[in-house]
Amino acid sequence: MIENWHTEQSIIDQNLSVQLWGISLPFPMQLNLAEKVILNFISRVRLAVAKKDETIQKLKSQYESALERCSYLEELLEQQRRDFILK
């Protein structure tokens, strides 16, 4: 019984993939569908790369700000140390 269910599930999955990919469509329509799928994929990849680049740029900016802040605090600490020693 379980084997029949797996076999039926496999057949349903195959039929679904055939329908999704348009294999039952005429060849020119198959190419058009495949082209649309590829173009959609390309646009999603480009969007992901753009988001990655934006995130990297933000992180670089935050890193530079942190370095500047650290440098400022180190100078302030050094000045306070000098002031304390002179007193």
N, C-alpha and C positions, 0 to 999 in steps of 0.2 A: 504494500500500500504506500509506504514512504517512497519507494523507488518510483512508483507511478507518479507521485506528486512531484518528485524532482524532475522526472522526464517531462511532465506537463509544464512545470515552471520553466524549464529550459526552452521548450517550444514557444511558450509565451514570450520569453525574453528575446528569442531570435526574431519572432514576428514583430515585436516592438522595435527592435533595432532596425529591422527592414523598413518599417514605417517611418521611423525617425530619420533615417538616412535617405529615404526616398528611393530605395533600390527598385521598387515596383514601378517607379516613374520612368517615362521615356529618357533615353540617355542625355539629350540636351538639357532636360529639366534636372536630371541628377547632377550634371556639372554646375548648373546654376545654383542648386541647393548647396552643393559642396563649397562653391565659391562664397556663398553668403556665410556659411559656417566658418570658413577660414577668415574672411574679412571681419566677422564678429570677434573671433579669437584674437586677431591682430590688434583690433581696437582695444580689447580688454588688456592685452599685454602692454600696449602703449600707455594706457591709463595707469596701469600698475607701475610702470617704469617712471612715469611722470610723478606719481605720488612718492615713490622711493627717492627720486632726486630732490623733491621738495622737502622730504623728511631729513635727508642728509644735509641739505643746506641749512635747515633750521638747527640741526644738531651742531653743525660747524659754528653757526652764529652763537649758540648758547655756550659752546666751548670757549670761543674767543672772549665772550663776556665774562665767563668764569675766570679765565686767565687774567683779564684786566682787573677784576675785582680782587683776586688773590694778590696780584702785584701791589695794588693800592693798600690792601690790608697789611701786607708785609712792610711797606714803607711807613705806614702809620704806626705799626708796632715798633719798628726800629726808632722812629722819632720819639715815641713815648719812652722807650728804653733809655735813649740819650737824655731826655728831659729828667727822668728819674735819677739817673746817675749824677747829673749836675746838681741836683738838690741836696 
